[in-house]
Amino acid sequence: MKKVHLTKKLTKAQKKAYKPNALPEFPIYRTFPIEKDDRYFYLVGQIRLDENDHFIQWMVLDDEGTMVDKEMARPIHEAYTTWEWARTLSNSLIPLLEEREQLHPDSEALEQLIRWSAGQLTEQLRERGREDDTEEILKYIALFRNKTIREHDILAFLYELKNIIQRTELEGYLSQRNAAQIQNLWRELQGEYQPWIIQLFTIDSITAQRFGMQLEKAKDSQEKKYAYNTFLERNYIRTTASSISHLLDYFDGDWNYLLGWHFEKTRIDPDNPKPPISFKGKYKPYPVLKKIYQAMIYAIIPLEALLFLVTWNIGVLITIGVQLLVFIPILRQYWMWATLHLIFQWKEILKDKSMVIASFEVDNTGSASAFKTGAILAAVIGSIMYAFSREWPLLLGFLIVAALLYGYGELSARTSLSRTKVEFHEAWIKIGPNEVWNPQIRGLSWEEERTLKIDQGKDKAAFEIQFKPEDIEEAAETLEKWCEKNGRSVNSA
């Protein structure tokens, strides 16, 4: 469904007012008109690349493209943010709570659920080295025993909010009347709902995520479906809050704090209009790659396709296929990593987390295997292309690249080429020129006594760094401090 409240179509006056404040690579949007005192205003800003309508580096402009002052911007920001929260929450929670009304277990089934949950949580906490944390288990028992049964009252507020939201979408702007109604209903809803939301967010986020996954796999009874429904509710509330809180990475149920934080931290300040984030240093190649990507999409591949239609040369077709299946996805992913890096840079600025906890000289043992894998891949691609085209120069070129990659991998494994520096910052880990931020890390584990594996998921190669024998004790303590600050845990091999 098309979002009527957002558009990339800015007026000339809006573009002129905003462009000097724009951050590199982020798309620029404006909201639909927001009415106040018989005038129309717009939030204009940039949005991160995901499903959330998350305004960053924003300003409020009037009809003539003039930036309003802080006092005028505040009620406009609050009206739009409450609209976005109400829209997201009503869409996700209404079907969930309608189902919940049918799932309330009786007292005996509830006790069975609590006993099963306590067993699962005990095992999970033991795996994380927290087997003595009985307080966390008691939170879950209280969660199920004290569960609100006021779904009907909460649904009534959500139905009313959804009606006003639908009316606003049909009108194509947020009138002052509709904004006031939404804000009043939102406050009344939170009066009923807030105690339960706070209880949902007192539980540890890592435990909640893992337990929710266990419940998803074990929905073999009505009471477990009921418990899973509760965890979905927590996720939906978190998703609603994250429409403005991705740069904060924190939500405990306090909507007012989040609203004030977003207003103060992400609004453009005329005295300090742009955060110091850029593609400098390691990220300098990214704009070049973007140009290569655009050239391939809009020029090279269309020309090659035209050449194939004229010559019917199978070699040209193979070249197009390789570009589409291999190089284009790689370039596009590389470009998106650059944009992701900008977000992490800004997070670091907002959190003021630039302190280095400790640094070590290590061997990046994973780099050698990565080069060898690249060599094998180059040889395989070259062989496939030769099988179709029978062009020896093409095969020879790929084999030379494969030999160079494999040779460098062997050399780095046997010399000091793999030696690099690792810095543990408060919110990220720097390995040589590579910056690995907390949200990018899927898992941390000690593979051997001195080798730490940093798993980045399926799409990126893992880092394996080997510490010196004399540094291993300090490195383990540093990693423990880093995990504590970022809500992570380390697995042992």
Residue pairs with C-beta under 8 A, 6 or more apart in sequence:
3 53
4 32
4 169
4 172
5 31
5 32
5 53
5 83
5 84
5 87
5 169
5 174
6 29
6 30
6 31
6 32
6 47
6 53
7 29
7 30
7 32
8 27
8 28
8 29
8 30
9 30
10 18
10 28
10 30
10 44
11 65
12 65
13 61
13 64
13 65
14 30
14 42
14 44
14 61
14 65
16 65
17 44
17 59
17 61
17 65
17 66
17 67
18 28
18 44
18 45
18 59
18 61
20 273
21 57
21 59
21 268
21 273
21 274
22 28
22 46
22 57
23 46
23 56
23 57
23 274
23 275
23 277
23 342
23 346
24 277
24 278
24 279
24 342
25 338
25 339
25 342
26 46
26 47
26 48
26 49
26 56
26 57
26 339
26 342
27 46
27 47
27 49
28 44
28 45
28 46
29 44
29 45
29 46
29 47
29 55
30 42
30 43
30 44
30 61
31 42
31 43
31 44
31 80
31 174
32 42
32 172
32 173
32 174
33 40
33 41
33 42
33 172
33 173
33 174
34 40
34 41
34 42
34 43
34 76
34 79
34 80
34 173
34 174
34 179
35 41
35 173
35 174
35 175
35 176
35 179
36 72
36 75
36 76
36 79
36 176
36 179
37 176
39 62
39 63
40 62
40 63
40 173
41 60
41 61
41 62
41 63
41 68
41 72
41 76
42 60
42 61
42 62
43 55
43 58
43 59
43 60
43 76
43 77
43 80
44 58
44 59
44 60
44 61
45 55
45 56
45 57
45 58
45 59
45 266
45 268
46 55
46 56
46 57
46 58
47 53
47 54
47 55
47 56
48 54
48 56
48 246
48 343
49 336
49 339
49 340
50 246
52 239
52 242
52 243
52 246
53 84
53 243
54 242
54 243
54 244
54 246
55 244
55 266
56 247
56 266
56 346
57 266
57 268
57 274
57 275
58 266
58 267
58 268
59 67
59 73
59 267
59 268
60 67
60 68
60 72
60 73
60 76
60 77
61 67
61 68
62 68
67 268
67 270
68 76
70 267
73 263
73 267
74 263
77 259
77 262
77 263
77 267
78 183
78 259
78 263
79 174
79 179
79 182
79 183
80 174
81 244
81 259
81 262
82 179
82 182
82 183
82 186
83 165
83 168
83 174
83 179
83 182
84 243
84 244
85 186
85 240
85 241
85 243
85 255
86 161
86 164
86 165
86 182
86 185
86 186
87 165
88 239
88 240
88 243
89 158
89 161
89 236
89 237
89 240
90 158
90 159
90 161
90 162
90 165
91 162
92 236
92 239
92 240
93 154
93 158
93 233
93 236
93 237
94 155
94 158
94 159
94 162
96 229
96 232
96 233
96 236
97 151
97 154
97 155
97 158
97 233
98 155
99 229
100 151
100 226
100 229
100 230
100 233
101 151
101 152
101 155
103 222
103 225
103 226
103 229
104 149
104 226
105 113
105 222
105 223
105 226
109 221
109 222
109 223
110 144
110 145
110 223
112 223
113 144
113 223
113 224
113 226
113 227
114 140
114 141
114 144
114 145
116 224
117 140
117 141
117 144
117 211
117 227
118 137
118 140
118 141
120 211
120 214
121 136
121 137
121 140
121 207
121 211
122 131
122 137
124 207
124 210
124 211
124 214
125 131
125 133
125 136
125 137
125 207
128 206
128 489
129 489
130 136
136 203
136 204
136 207
139 202
139 203
140 203
140 211
142 199
143 199
143 200
143 203
143 230
144 227
144 230
146 199
147 196
147 230
148 154
148 195
148 196
150 192
153 192
154 189
154 192
154 193
157 185
157 188
157 189
157 192
157 193
158 189
160 185
161 182
161 185
161 186
161 189
164 178
164 181
164 182
164 185
165 182
167 178
168 174
168 175
168 178
168 182
171 178
190 197
190 255
194 253
197 237
197 253
198 252
198 253
200 230
200 233
200 234
200 237
200 253
201 234
201 237
201 238
201 251
201 252
201 253
202 252
205 487
206 487
206 488
206 489
208 231
208 234
211 231
212 228
212 231
212 232
212 234
212 235
215 224
215 227
215 228
215 231
216 228
218 224
219 225
219 228
237 253
238 251
241 251
241 255
241 258
242 251
244 258
244 259
244 262
244 266
245 251
245 258
245 261
245 262
246 343
247 265
247 266
247 343
247 346
247 347
247 350
248 258
248 261
248 262
248 265
248 350
249 347
249 439
251 258
265 350
268 274
275 345
275 346
275 349
276 349
277 342
277 345
277 346
277 349
278 345
279 286
279 287
279 338
279 342
281 433
282 433
282 434
282 435
283 338
283 341
286 334
286 335
286 337
286 338
289 331
289 334
289 335
289 338
290 335
290 338
292 331
293 328
293 331
293 332
293 335
296 323
296 327
296 328
296 331
297 328
300 323
301 320
301 323
301 324
304 316
304 319
304 320
304 323
305 320
307 313
307 316
308 316
308 317
308 320
314 388
314 389
315 388
315 389
315 391
315 394
318 385
318 388
318 389
319 385
322 381
322 385
326 381
333 459
340 440
341 435
344 427
344 428
344 435
344 437
344 439
347 427
347 437
348 354
348 425
348 427
348 428
351 426
351 427
353 425
353 426
353 427
354 425
354 426
355 425
355 426
356 423
356 424
356 425
357 424
357 425
357 426
357 478
357 481
357 482
358 423
358 424
358 474
358 475
358 478
359 421
359 422
359 423
359 424
360 421
360 422
360 467
360 468
360 471
360 474
360 475
360 478
361 419
361 420
361 421
361 422
361 468
361 471
362 419
362 420
362 421
362 422
362 465
362 466
362 467
362 468
362 471
363 418
363 419
363 420
363 465
363 466
364 418
364 419
364 420
364 431
364 432
364 463
364 464
364 465
365 413
365 418
365 451
365 464
365 465
365 466
366 453
366 461
366 462
366 463
366 464
366 465
367 409
367 412
367 418
368 409
368 410
368 412
368 413
368 418
369 409
369 464
370 409
370 461
371 405
371 406
371 408
371 409
371 412
372 405
372 406
372 409
372 410
373 461
374 405
375 401
375 402
375 403
375 404
375 405
375 406
375 409
376 402
376 406
378 398
378 399
378 401
378 402
378 405
379 398
379 399
379 402
381 398
382 394
382 395
382 397
382 398
382 399
382 401
382 402
383 395
383 398
385 391
385 394
385 395
385 398
386 392
386 394
386 395
408 417
411 417
412 418
420 431
420 432
420 465
421 430
421 432
422 429
422 430
422 431
422 432
422 465
423 429
423 430
424 478
424 479
424 481
424 482
426 482
426 485
426 486
427 437
427 438
427 485
427 486
428 435
428 436
428 437
428 438
429 435
429 436
429 441
429 454
429 482
430 436
431 454
431 463
431 465
434 463
436 454
436 456
436 463
438 486
438 488
440 456
440 457
440 460
441 454
441 455
441 456
441 488
442 455
442 456
442 457
443 453
443 455
443 491
444 452
444 453
444 454
444 455
444 479
444 483
444 488
444 489
444 490
444 491
445 452
445 453
445 455
445 490
445 491
445 492
445 493
446 452
446 453
446 490
446 491
446 492
446 493
447 453
447 464
447 493
448 466
448 493
449 472
450 466
450 467
450 468
450 469
450 472
451 464
451 465
451 466
451 467
452 464
452 465
452 466
452 467
452 475
452 479
453 462
453 463
453 464
454 462
454 463
454 464
454 465
455 462
456 462
456 463
467 475
479 490
480 490
482 488
483 489
483 490
